[in-house]
Amino acid sequence: MGRKQNVRGCWDIKKECPFRGTDPAEAKCSAFAGRISCWEFDWLGFYHAMPDGPERDEWKCVMLDWCSKCEIRDLHGREVDCFLERLSAR
């Protein structure tokens, strides 16, 4: 499943994306590594696949905090809010 050529990814939209201009194969961001925009990525599946522990807890806090304040939410609020609501219920 490839991206449509005219569709910009979150890394293109978000000017402060730390992965912008880097090699996706080496990215720690699973969405960027798969060339899937953050609002399209299965973050809940990613989160649930993580083993219990401090890293999982940290990811949840980061996603709830950063994603709720991110400029991508302004453009794709419905998708981001749906994911955040489901994550916060966990």
Secondary structure, 3 states (H helix, E strand, C coil): CCCCCCCCCHHHHCCCCCCCCCCHHHCCCHHHHCCCCCCCCCHHHHHHHCCCCHHHHHHHHHHHHHHHHCHHHHHCHHHHHHHHHHHHCC
